[in-house]
Amino acid sequence: MQLAINGGKKLRDKPFPAYNTIGKEEEEAVLRVLRSGKLSTYIGSWHDDFYGGTEVRALEKEWAEYFGAKHAISVNSATSGLYAAVGALGITAGDEVIVSPYTMSASATAILLYGGIPVFADIEEEFFCIDPKSVESKITSKTKAIMAVDIFGQPSDYRALREIADKHNLKIIEDCAQAPYAKLDGKFAGTLGDIGIFSLNYHKHIHSGEGGIVVTNSDELAFKIQLIRNHAEVVIGAKGYKEKSELHNMLGFNYRMTEIEASIARVQLLKLKDLVEQRVENVLYMEERFKKMPFLKVPPIRDGAAHSYYVHILVFDEKIAGVHRNRFIDAVKAELPPTIMRDDSAVLLSYGYVKPLYLQPLYQEKICFGEYPFNHTEREYKKGDCPVCEDMHYNKIITHELMRPGMSRDDMDDVVRAFEKVWENRGELS
Ligand SMILES: *Cc1c(COP(=O)(O)O)cnc(C)c1O
């Protein structure tokens, strides 16, 4: 008996290093805000501070310049940003938005919040983003937009998506929560669609605890997002806006970011490039070794794209391995220690990502706000709807974060050795 999963000795006990990007500079920024006493100066009425306080506005200016977008609008989460984006596009009851099923749940719930119907298109086998061919096959007269997700840190195929969008007069929302600093054809993720949404939650490349940033080049969309962020109905009423009657039905929320979060995000933004470059370097190092394992495939990078590796994907071949992926990965995990910070209970190594969204009870039972908005559609959500996504999720994809900054070459070698050990002793798994 060799393998730890069968009671053998673990390959490594020593915990992997923590991932913590917060340091002195963030501490100083927070103290500066704290001492000013102005933790948020937003007000929900027509005033300069309708657009937030000093830190919020400075962050937005810096973010827009950094990514080359005309507008950056901070919000209290990427989820809020997605909601505001769908609202700004004027999605309404029964409108269809085509979305990837392989994403964090909020990419699709944002559509439902406005009465829209999420229509799930399948994903690409090599890159795991929404497949333009599948998108095109789902378009109807009700389709209003495409919600593309730059999953795992790689931009979607915006060349093809833009062509489809132009042909059918659709808008593109880009959920780039996992892809800050990723690029396609020299342009940053977030600026590849009509509206891009970044996340600053604790688990992302850079963070401010919670937070999100929406970017767009459209003055009109930016204004609508600012309205939705901060009690739209109050300001619209006060301003009169007779000439802009499309604003009269705007419903606002409180999606405002605090000054402390904004001050942290400003410092974190300065660290982004370096953090992503370390991820890329680590991935290259590990891939050299993973490539030599016959049962693993290292997924390609899209032509013209730069990946930012929110997570690193490996594709498992059960036929060659002779054992199911889940059993194999359970055995690899058993060889390695739990990690500390950002996950203290499990090795940051897993099979699959999230269950294809249409298999969640929300879609299976079609109950949201009571029957609304599903009572505006005949569409059903069924197992088998997106076969590539299901195969990737249930059989092929391995996800891990053991390439994050802070991992040394020795640490990464141990991860690779754990795979090798399980491969060499795979006979024990059957
Ligand atoms: C993290 C994430 C979100 C949500 O981000 P929050 O800031 O936590 O609301 C949305 N979409 C994707 C793809 C994500 O990974």
The ligand as a Gaussian input file, in Angstrom:
#p B3LYP/6-31G(d) Opt

LIG

0 1
 C      -16.601000      36.005000      -8.655000
 C      -17.474000      36.044000      -9.849000
 C      -18.637000      36.834000      -9.915000
 C      -19.205000      37.553000      -8.729000
 O      -18.341000      38.375000      -8.071000
 P      -18.767000      39.092000      -6.704000
 O      -17.872000      40.281000      -6.649000
 O      -18.498000      38.112000      -5.617000
 O      -20.199000      39.457000      -6.780000
 C      -19.323000      36.897000     -11.108000
 N      -18.935000      36.198000     -12.179000
 C      -17.848000      35.404000     -12.161000
 C      -17.459000      34.667000     -13.393000
 C      -17.096000      35.287000     -10.988000
 O      -16.030000      34.473000     -10.969000

